[in-house]
Amino acid sequence: MAVARHWPDVLSNSVNPGRVPTKIGGAGAPGDLEMGHQTQTWLADSRDEKAMVSGHYWFHKQQVQPVPLANNQTFQERSIDGLVEMTS
């Protein structure tokens, strides 16, 4: 959400692929491996009007509400500051 706010001319969204059967998710993960990546691909490549937005959180091509802290600008800036510190 901070990237979308700082660079409004760049489409930037957050995507939750779900818990899918991978090494990280585990073989018994209930998610759909195919749907796990389709949202990212759709947002990156589609000209669908629904995909031409920024600063949203997505799950299986649907906008969903993130945890409230994700929209807190103070938290966003502290997170960015921490990332800058770790990578400087």
The first five atom37 places (N, CA, C, CB, O) and aatype in JSON, in Angstrom:
{
  "aatype": [12, 0, 19, 0, 1, 8, 17, 14, 3, 19, 10, 15, 2, 15, 19, 2, 14, 7, 1, 19, 14, 16, 11, 9, 7, 7, 0, 7, 0, 14, 7, 3, 10, 6, 12, 7, 8, 5, 16, 5, 16, 17, 10, 0, 3, 15, 1, 3, 6, 11, 0, 12, 19, 15, 7, 8, 18, 17, 13, 8, 11, 5, 5, 19, 5, 14, 19, 14, 10, 0, 2, 2, 5, 16, 13, 5, 6, 1, 15, 9, 3, 7, 10, 19, 6, 12, 16, 15],
  "atom_mask": [
    [1, 1, 1, 1, 1],
    [1, 1, 1, 1, 1],
    [1, 1, 1, 1, 1],
    [1, 1, 1, 1, 1],
    [1, 1, 1, 1, 1],
    [1, 1, 1, 1, 1],
    [1, 1, 1, 1, 1],
    [1, 1, 1, 1, 1],
    [1, 1, 1, 1, 1],
    [1, 1, 1, 1, 1],
    [1, 1, 1, 1, 1],
    [1, 1, 1, 1, 1],
    [1, 1, 1, 1, 1],
    [1, 1, 1, 1, 1],
    [1, 1, 1, 1, 1],
    [1, 1, 1, 1, 1],
    [1, 1, 1, 1, 1],
    [1, 1, 1, 0, 1],
    [1, 1, 1, 1, 1],
    [1, 1, 1, 1, 1],
    [1, 1, 1, 1, 1],
    [1, 1, 1, 1, 1],
    [1, 1, 1, 1, 1],
    [1, 1, 1, 1, 1],
    [1, 1, 1, 0, 1],
    [1, 1, 1, 0, 1],
    [1, 1, 1, 1, 1],
    [1, 1, 1, 0, 1],
    [1, 1, 1, 1, 1],
    [1, 1, 1, 1, 1],
    [1, 1, 1, 0, 1],
    [1, 1, 1, 1, 1],
    [1, 1, 1, 1, 1],
    [1, 1, 1, 1, 1],
    [1, 1, 1, 1, 1],
    [1, 1, 1, 0, 1],
    [1, 1, 1, 1, 1],
    [1, 1, 1, 1, 1],
    [1, 1, 1, 1, 1],
    [1, 1, 1, 1, 1],
    [1, 1, 1, 1, 1],
    [1, 1, 1, 1, 1],
    [1, 1, 1, 1, 1],
    [1, 1, 1, 1, 1],
    [1, 1, 1, 1, 1],
    [1, 1, 1, 1, 1],
    [1, 1, 1, 1, 1],
    [1, 1, 1, 1, 1],
    [1, 1, 1, 1, 1],
    [1, 1, 1, 1, 1],
    [1, 1, 1, 1, 1],
    [1, 1, 1, 1, 1],
    [1, 1, 1, 1, 1],
    [1, 1, 1, 1, 1],
    [1, 1, 1, 0, 1],
    [1, 1, 1, 1, 1],
    [1, 1, 1, 1, 1],
    [1, 1, 1, 1, 1],
    [1, 1, 1, 1, 1],
    [1, 1, 1, 1, 1],
    [1, 1, 1, 1, 1],
    [1, 1, 1, 1, 1],
    [1, 1, 1, 1, 1],
    [1, 1, 1, 1, 1],
    [1, 1, 1, 1, 1],
    [1, 1, 1, 1, 1],
    [1, 1, 1, 1, 1],
    [1, 1, 1, 1, 1],
    [1, 1, 1, 1, 1],
    [1, 1, 1, 1, 1],
    [1, 1, 1, 1, 1],
    [1, 1, 1, 1, 1],
    [1, 1, 1, 1, 1],
    [1, 1, 1, 1, 1],
    [1, 1, 1, 1, 1],
    [1, 1, 1, 1, 1],
    [1, 1, 1, 1, 1],
    [1, 1, 1, 1, 1],
    [1, 1, 1, 1, 1],
    [1, 1, 1, 1, 1],
    [1, 1, 1, 1, 1],
    [1, 1, 1, 0, 1],
    [1, 1, 1, 1, 1],
    [1, 1, 1, 1, 1],
    [1, 1, 1, 1, 1],
    [1, 1, 1, 1, 1],
    [1, 1, 1, 1, 1],
    [1, 1, 1, 1, 1]
  ],
  "atom_positions": [
    [[0.82, -1.18, 0.0], [0.0, 0.0, 0.0], [0.88, 1.26, 0.0], [-0.94, -0.01, 1.2], [0.52, 2.27, -0.59]],
    [[2.02, 1.18, 0.67], [2.94, 2.32, 0.7], [3.52, 2.58, -0.68], [4.08, 2.07, 1.71], [3.65, 3.74, -1.08]],
    [[3.87, 1.54, -1.41], [4.42, 1.71, -2.76], [3.38, 2.4, -3.65], [4.84, 0.33, -3.37], [3.71, 3.32, -4.4]],
    [[2.14, 1.97, -3.56], [1.06, 2.58, -4.35], [0.88, 4.04, -3.97], [-0.25, 1.81, -4.14], [0.6, 4.88, -4.83]],
    [[1.04, 4.35, -2.71], [0.88, 5.73, -2.24], [2.05, 6.61, -2.68], [0.75, 5.77, -0.71], [1.84, 7.74, -3.1]],
    [[3.27, 6.09, -2.59], [4.46, 6.87, -2.94], [4.64, 7.04, -4.45], [5.69, 6.2, -2.36], [5.15, 8.07, -4.9]],
    [[4.23, 6.04, -5.23], [4.39, 6.09, -6.69], [3.03, 5.85, -7.34], [5.43, 5.03, -7.17], [2.77, 4.76, -7.85]],
    [[2.17, 6.87, -7.34], [0.81, 6.69, -7.85], [0.72, 6.37, -9.34], [0.02, 7.92, -7.58], [-0.32, 5.89, -9.8]],
    [[1.78, 6.61, -10.11], [1.75, 6.3, -11.53], [2.11, 4.85, -11.83], [2.68, 7.21, -12.27], [2.06, 4.42, -12.98]],
    [[2.46, 4.08, -10.79], [2.83, 2.68, -10.94], [1.77, 1.83, -10.25], [4.25, 2.4, -10.34], [1.45, 2.05, -9.08]],
    [[1.23, 0.86, -10.97], [0.25, -0.04, -10.35], [0.98, -1.0, -9.42], [-0.57, -0.83, -11.43], [1.9, -1.71, -9.84]],
    [[0.58, -1.02, -8.17], [1.22, -1.87, -7.17], [0.15, -2.42, -6.24], [2.3, -1.08, -6.37], [-0.6, -1.67, -5.62]],
    [[0.09, -3.73, -6.15], [-0.91, -4.39, -5.32], [-0.27, -5.5, -4.5], [-2.05, -4.96, -6.18], [0.86, -5.92, -4.79]],
    [[-0.97, -5.97, -3.5], [-0.54, -7.09, -2.68], [-1.41, -8.29, -3.04], [-0.62, -6.76, -1.15], [-2.61, -8.15, -3.26]],
    [[-0.79, -9.47, -3.09], [-1.51, -10.68, -3.49], [-1.26, -11.78, -2.48], [-1.1, -11.13, -4.9], [-0.12, -12.04, -2.09]],
    [[-2.32, -12.44, -2.07], [-2.24, -13.63, -1.23], [-2.58, -14.82, -2.12], [-3.22, -13.54, 0.02], [-3.73, -14.98, -2.52]],
    [[-1.58, -15.66, -2.43], [-1.87, -16.8, -3.31], [-2.62, -17.92, -2.6], [-0.59, -17.33, -3.88], [-3.07, -18.87, -3.24]],
    [[-2.75, -17.83, -1.31], [-3.37, -18.91, -0.55], [-2.33, -19.94, -0.15], [0.0, 0.0, 0.0], [-1.19, -19.89, -0.61]],
    [[-2.72, -20.86, 0.69], [-1.81, -21.94, 1.11], [-1.91, -23.04, 0.07], [-2.16, -22.48, 2.54], [-2.87, -23.81, 0.04]],
    [[-0.9, -23.1, -0.77], [-0.92, -24.03, -1.9], [0.1, -25.14, -1.7], [-0.64, -23.29, -3.21], [1.07, -24.97, -0.96]],
    [[-0.11, -26.29, -2.35], [0.77, -27.44, -2.17], [2.14, -27.24, -2.84], [0.1, -28.69, -2.72], [2.35, -27.63, -3.99]],
    [[3.04, -26.64, -2.1], [4.42, -26.44, -2.52], [5.32, -26.88, -1.37], [4.7, -24.94, -2.93], [4.82, -27.37, -0.35]],
    [[6.62, -26.7, -1.51], [7.52, -27.03, -0.4], [7.2, -26.17, 0.81], [8.98, -26.84, -0.82], [7.31, -26.64, 1.95]],
    [[6.81, -24.94, 0.6], [6.49, -24.05, 1.72], [5.12, -24.39, 2.3], [6.52, -22.57, 1.27], [4.97, -24.51, 3.51]],
    [[4.11, -24.56, 1.43], [2.75, -24.83, 1.88], [2.53, -26.25, 2.36], [0.0, 0.0, 0.0], [1.62, -26.51, 3.14]],
    [[3.37, -27.16, 1.88], [3.21, -28.56, 2.24], [2.33, -29.3, 1.26], [0.0, 0.0, 0.0], [1.44, -28.71, 0.64]],
    [[2.59, -30.57, 1.11], [1.86, -31.39, 0.13], [0.36, -31.43, 0.4], [2.41, -32.8, 0.12], [-0.43, -31.59, -0.53]],
    [[-0.04, -31.29, 1.66], [-1.46, -31.37, 2.01], [-2.16, -30.03, 2.04], [0.0, 0.0, 0.0], [-3.31, -29.95, 2.5]],
    [[-1.52, -28.97, 1.56], [-2.15, -27.65, 1.58], [-3.44, -27.67, 0.77], [-1.19, -26.57, 1.02], [-3.48, -28.29, -0.3]],
    [[-4.47, -27.03, 1.26], [-5.78, -27.12, 0.62], [-5.97, -26.21, -0.59], [-6.82, -26.81, 1.6], [-6.94, -26.38, -1.33]],
    [[-5.06, -25.27, -0.83], [-5.24, -24.31, -1.92], [-5.03, -24.91, -3.29], [0.0, 0.0, 0.0], [-4.5, -26.01, -3.44]],
    [[-5.47, -24.17, -4.28], [-5.36, -24.56, -5.67], [-4.07, -23.98, -6.23], [-6.61, -24.08, -6.5], [-3.94, -22.76, -6.35]],
    [[-3.11, -24.83, -6.57], [-1.81, -24.38, -7.06], [-1.96, -23.49, -8.29], [-0.92, -25.58, -7.38], [-1.25, -22.49, -8.43]],
    [[-2.87, -23.84, -9.17], [-3.09, -23.04, -10.39], [-3.62, -21.64, -10.03], [-4.09, -23.77, -11.33], [-3.12, -20.65, -10.56]],
    [[-4.59, -21.56, -9.16], [-5.14, -20.26, -8.76], [-4.13, -19.46, -7.95], [-6.43, -20.44, -7.94], [-4.22, -18.23, -7.87]],
    [[-3.17, -20.14, -7.36], [-2.17, -19.45, -6.54], [-1.37, -18.42, -7.3], [0.0, 0.0, 0.0], [-0.96, -17.42, -6.72]],
    [[-1.15, -18.63, -8.58], [-0.37, -17.67, -9.37], [-1.2, -16.88, -10.38], [0.72, -18.4, -10.11], [-0.72, -15.88, -10.91]],
    [[-2.41, -17.29, -10.64], [-3.2, -16.61, -11.66], [-3.49, -15.15, -11.34], [-4.5, -17.34, -11.86], [-3.55, -14.32, -12.25]],
    [[-3.68, -14.83, -10.07], [-3.97, -13.43, -9.72], [-2.77, -12.54, -10.03], [-4.34, -13.32, -8.23], [-2.94, -11.45, -10.58]],
    [[-1.57, -13.0, -9.68], [-0.37, -12.19, -9.97], [-0.24, -11.97, -11.47], [0.9, -12.88, -9.42], [0.03, -10.85, -11.91]],
    [[-0.42, -13.02, -12.26], [-0.3, -12.92, -13.71], [-1.36, -11.98, -14.27], [-0.42, -14.31, -14.36], [-1.07, -11.14, -15.12]],
    [[-2.57, -12.13, -13.79], [-3.69, -11.29, -14.24], [-3.42, -9.82, -13.94], [-5.01, -11.74, -13.57], [-3.61, -8.97, -14.8]],
    [[-2.98, -9.52, -12.72], [-2.71, -8.13, -12.37], [-1.56, -7.56, -13.18], [-2.4, -8.01, -10.89], [-1.59, -6.38, -13.55]],
    [[-0.55, -8.36, -13.46], [0.64, -7.87, -14.18], [0.39, -7.69, -15.67], [1.79, -8.83, -13.98], [0.99, -6.81, -16.29]],
    [[-0.48, -8.5, -16.26], [-0.58, -8.54, -17.71], [-1.94, -8.11, -18.27], [-0.28, -9.9, -18.18], [-2.04, -7.81, -19.46]],
    [[-2.96, -8.09, -17.46], [-4.31, -7.86, -17.94], [-4.59, -6.38, -18.18], [-5.31, -8.41, -16.96], [-4.02, -5.5, -17.52]],
    [[-5.46, -6.13, -19.1], [-5.99, -4.77, -19.31], [-7.45, -4.72, -18.85], [-5.88, -4.35, -20.82], [-8.18, -3.78, -19.15]],
    [[-7.85, -5.76, -18.12], [-9.17, -5.8, -17.52], [-9.31, -4.59, -16.59], [-9.41, -7.15, -16.74], [-8.43, -4.34, -15.77]],
    [[-10.38, -3.87, -16.72], [-10.6, -2.67, -15.9], [-10.47, -2.96, -14.41], [-11.97, -2.08, -16.2], [-9.95, -2.13, -13.66]],
    [[-10.94, -4.13, -13.98], [-10.84, -4.49, -12.55], [-9.4, -4.6, -12.09], [-11.57, -5.8, -12.29], [-9.11, -4.39, -10.91]],
    [[-8.48, -4.95, -13.01], [-7.08, -5.14, -12.65], [-6.26, -3.85, -12.72], [-6.46, -6.17, -13.55], [-5.12, -3.82, -12.27]],
    [[-6.83, -2.8, -13.26], [-6.1, -1.56, -13.46], [-6.24, -0.63, -12.25], [-6.59, -0.85, -14.72], [-6.58, 0.55, -12.39]],
    [[-5.97, -1.16, -11.08], [-6.04, -0.41, -9.83], [-4.74, -0.58, -9.08], [-7.25, -0.88, -8.96], [-3.9, -1.41, -9.44]],
    [[-4.57, 0.21, -8.05], [-3.34, 0.14, -7.26], [-3.66, 0.27, -5.78], [-2.35, 1.25, -7.7], [-4.64, 0.9, -5.4]],
    [[-2.81, -0.34, -4.96], [-2.96, -0.22, -3.52], [-4.0, -1.14, -2.92], [0.0, 0.0, 0.0], [-4.53, -0.87, -1.84]],
    [[-4.3, -2.23, -3.6], [-5.31, -3.17, -3.1], [-4.68, -4.5, -2.73], [-6.41, -3.39, -4.16], [-3.53, -4.79, -3.06]],
    [[-5.46, -5.31, -2.02], [-5.04, -6.64, -1.57], [-5.95, -7.65, -2.25], [-5.1, -6.77, 0.01], [-7.17, -7.51, -2.21]],
    [[-5.37, -8.68, -2.88], [-6.11, -9.6, -3.73], [-5.95, -11.05, -3.29], [-5.67, -9.44, -5.16], [-4.9, -11.45, -2.78]],
    [[-7.01, -11.83, -3.5], [-7.0, -13.27, -3.31], [-7.88, -13.87, -4.4], [-7.51, -13.68, -1.86], [-9.08, -13.57, -4.46]],
    [[-7.31, -14.69, -5.25], [-8.05, -15.35, -6.34], [-8.88, -14.37, -7.17], [-8.96, -16.43, -5.77], [-10.07, -14.56, -7.38]],
    [[-8.21, -13.32, -7.62], [-8.78, -12.28, -8.48], [-9.92, -11.5, -7.84], [-9.27, -12.9, -9.75], [-10.75, -10.91, -8.53]],
    [[-9.97, -11.51, -6.53], [-10.99, -10.75, -5.8], [-10.29, -9.81, -4.83], [-11.97, -11.69, -5.05], [-9.37, -10.21, -4.12]],
    [[-10.73, -8.55, -4.79], [-10.21, -7.65, -3.78], [-10.76, -8.06, -2.43], [-10.57, -6.16, -4.11], [-11.96, -8.25, -2.27]],
    [[-9.87, -8.2, -1.47], [-10.26, -8.53, -0.1], [-9.62, -7.51, 0.84], [-9.83, -10.0, 0.27], [-8.69, -6.8, 0.47]],
    [[-10.13, -7.46, 2.04], [-9.6, -6.52, 3.02], [-8.37, -7.12, 3.71], [-10.68, -6.16, 4.06], [-8.42, -8.23, 4.23]],
    [[-7.26, -6.37, 3.72], [-6.09, -6.84, 4.46], [-6.3, -6.58, 5.95], [-4.79, -6.14, 3.96], [-7.3, -5.98, 6.36]],
    [[-5.36, -7.04, 6.76], [-5.44, -6.71, 8.18], [-5.37, -5.19, 8.29], [-4.28, -7.4, 9.01], [-4.68, -4.56, 7.48]],
    [[-6.06, -4.58, 9.25], [-6.11, -3.12, 9.35], [-4.73, -2.44, 9.38], [-6.87, -2.73, 10.59], [-4.57, -1.35, 8.85]],
    [[-3.76, -3.07, 9.99], [-2.42, -2.49, 10.1], [-1.8, -2.21, 8.73], [-1.51, -3.41, 10.9], [-0.99, -1.29, 8.6]],
    [[-2.17, -2.97, 7.72], [-1.62, -2.78, 6.37], [-1.96, -1.41, 5.8], [-2.13, -3.87, 5.44], [-1.21, -0.88, 4.98]],
    [[-3.06, -0.84, 6.22], [-3.48, 0.48, 5.73], [-3.02, 1.62, 6.63], [-4.97, 0.53, 5.6], [-3.3, 2.79, 6.34]],
    [[-2.32, 1.31, 7.7], [-1.83, 2.33, 8.62], [-0.56, 2.96, 8.05], [-1.57, 1.73, 10.04], [0.46, 2.29, 7.93]],
    [[-0.63, 4.23, 7.69], [0.5, 4.89, 7.04], [1.73, 4.98, 7.94], [0.1, 6.28, 6.6], [2.86, 4.89, 7.46]],
    [[1.54, 5.14, 9.24], [2.67, 5.17, 10.16], [3.39, 3.83, 10.14], [2.21, 5.52, 11.61], [4.62, 3.78, 10.08]],
    [[2.64, 2.75, 10.2], [3.23, 1.41, 10.13], [3.95, 1.21, 8.8], [2.14, 0.33, 10.31], [5.05, 0.66, 8.77]],
    [[3.34, 1.65, 7.7], [3.96, 1.52, 6.39], [5.32, 2.22, 6.35], [3.04, 2.09, 5.3], [6.31, 1.65, 5.88]],
    [[5.36, 3.45, 6.85], [6.61, 4.22, 6.82], [7.67, 3.59, 7.73], [6.35, 5.67, 7.23], [8.85, 3.55, 7.37]],
    [[7.26, 3.11, 8.88], [8.22, 2.43, 9.77], [8.76, 1.16, 9.11], [7.56, 2.07, 11.14], [9.94, 0.84, 9.24]],
    [[7.9, 0.46, 8.4], [8.34, -0.75, 7.7], [9.34, -0.41, 6.61], [7.13, -1.49, 7.09], [10.37, -1.08, 6.48]],
    [[9.07, 0.62, 5.85], [10.0, 1.04, 4.8], [11.33, 1.48, 5.42], [9.39, 2.19, 3.97], [12.39, 1.12, 4.93]],
    [[11.26, 2.27, 6.5], [12.47, 2.71, 7.17], [13.3, 1.51, 7.64], [12.12, 3.63, 8.37], [14.52, 1.5, 7.51]],
    [[12.63, 0.5, 8.18], [13.34, -0.7, 8.63], [14.0, -1.44, 7.48], [0.0, 0.0, 0.0], [15.12, -1.93, 7.62]],
    [[13.3, -1.52, 6.34], [13.87, -2.16, 5.17], [15.08, -1.39, 4.64], [12.81, -2.3, 4.07], [16.08, -1.98, 4.24]],
    [[14.99, -0.07, 4.64], [16.12, 0.75, 4.21], [17.31, 0.51, 5.12], [15.75, 2.25, 4.2], [18.43, 0.36, 4.65]],
    [[17.06, 0.48, 6.42], [18.14, 0.26, 7.37], [18.79, -1.1, 7.17], [17.61, 0.39, 8.81], [20.02, -1.21, 7.22]],
    [[18.0, -2.14, 6.93], [18.54, -3.48, 6.75], [19.34, -3.63, 5.47], [17.44, -4.48, 6.77], [20.24, -4.47, 5.39]],
    [[19.01, -2.84, 4.46], [19.65, -3.01, 3.16], [20.67, -1.93, 2.85], [18.6, -3.04, 2.09], [21.23, -1.92, 1.75]],
    [[20.93, -1.04, 3.76], [21.91, 0.02, 3.52], [23.3, -0.41, 3.94], [21.53, 1.29, 4.27], [24.25, 0.37, 3.8]]
  ]
}
